[in-house]
């Protein structure tokens, strides 16, 4: 259980899932929730093209989009910025990692209630 603004937390999850769906192609999207030492860990993984290591922090900046994504017309560059902002407003954080089987893995760390 996580305490916080239900509307904002719902937006955080929706943005992560929409982002995964947008970039996963026809591949599966994996979602997991675990608890680690009083923290709730939400992970959303896809099998899309992934995010280059050098850009994994920048994708959380407002209006930042990976090279080539603006040509497809997908997204405005605000979804992941909102994810990070919402996570931090709730005492947590958001990071992007490489998924073990290719693609991206977004990890949200929030205090458990």
N, C-alpha and C positions, 0 to 999 in steps of 0.2 A: 504494500500500500504506500502511496505517495500523497502527501498533503499538498494542496495548492489550488490554483484557479483551474477548475475543470475545463472551462472553455479554452484557456491557453494550452493546457496539457493535451487536449484533444487536437488542437491546431498543430502542435509539435508532432504528434504521431501522424496526422494526416499529411503534413508536409513531407515527412520522411518516406511514407508509403507512396505518395505521388511521385516523388523524386526517384525512388527505386523502380516504380513501374515505368516511368518515362525512359530510364536508361537501361533497364534490364532486357529490353527486347522481348523475346518470347521465353526467356529463361525464368526459372523460379525465383521468388523472393522469400527469404527466410527471416522470421521475426522471433526473437527470444527475449524473455524477461527473467533475470536471475537476481539473487541477492548476494552481495559481497560485503561483509563487515558493516552492516547497517546502511548500505547503499543499494538502491534499486538500479539495476543495469538493464537498459533496453538496447538491443542491437537489431539493426535492420541491414540485411546483406542482399546483394544482387550479383548476378553473373554478367553484368554489362562490361563496357570497356575499361572501367576503373578510372581512378583519378591519379594523375602523375604525382609522385611524392612531393615535388616542389610546389604543387598547387593545393595540397590537402588542407592547409590552414586558410588560404585565400578564398576558397569556395564559400566560406562562412561570412565573407565581407558583403555588405549590401551591393547589389547590382553587378557583382563579379560573376562572370560566366566563363567556362572553359573555352579555349579556342575551338572554333567550329560549331559551338552550340548556338551562337546567335544566328547563324545561317539557317538553322532548322526551325527557328521560330518557337522553340520549346522553352518556356519559362521566362521569368523576368529578372532572375538573379536575387530574389528576395526570400525564397522559401527556406534555404539553409541559414540565412542570416536571422530569420525569425526563430528557427530551431535553436540556434545558439543563444539568442536573447532570452527566449522562454526558459531554457535550461538554466541559465545563469540567474534569472529572476527567482528561480526556485531552489537556489543554492547548489546547482549542479554545473555540468559542463557537457560539451559535445565535441567529438573528434571524428575524423575520417581516417580509416585504416584500409589496407588492402585486405580483401576477402581471401581466405585460404585457398579457395578453388577458382580464383579470378574474380574480377569485379571489385565492388566497394563494400565496406562494412562501416556503418555509422553506429557509433557507440555513445549513448546518452547515459550519464551518471547523475543520479538524483538522490537526495537523502530519503531514506525509507522512513515512513511514519512510525 
